[in-house]
Every structure is written in structure tokens, then in C-alpha cells.
Amino acid sequence: MKGKSYRRSNPRDVLARLIAEHPKAGKRKLKDEFLTVIRGKDGRDALDSVAEYWFEANYEKQRGNQP
């Protein structure tokens, strides 16, 4: 699953852009900026992408080895 892009809007790209734009910002500031972008007017695809990533990352763990 590592490195997959689940949708056109990739939250990993959003974070990379924010880090590039705010190289001296701390983790808290970057997280706040990230959430603002993700929740923003055009952030629906990005928010869906985050939710899908979480689901995919946790589905198998929650199900165990069940088919």
C-alpha cells in the first residue's frame, strides 16, 4: 500500500507543497495548514482520499485474516 495514490487529489502532494512553501514551519503549523486545505472549498477530493487511505490501511487489520 505504501506510495499509492487513491484519487486524483493526493494529500501527500498537499503536504509536500505546504512543506515547500513553509520550510521553517513546525509540525503543528503544517498540520493546521494541511487541515485548512483539506477541508477547504476544493478539498473534497483530498478529504475523500484521506478517508480512503485510512480505510485501506486499517481494513485488513480490523478483519484479521478473514476472507
Secondary structure by P-SEA (a helix, b strand, c coil): ccccccccccaaaaaaaaaaacccccaaaaaaaaaaaaacccaaaaaaaaaaaaaaacccccccccc
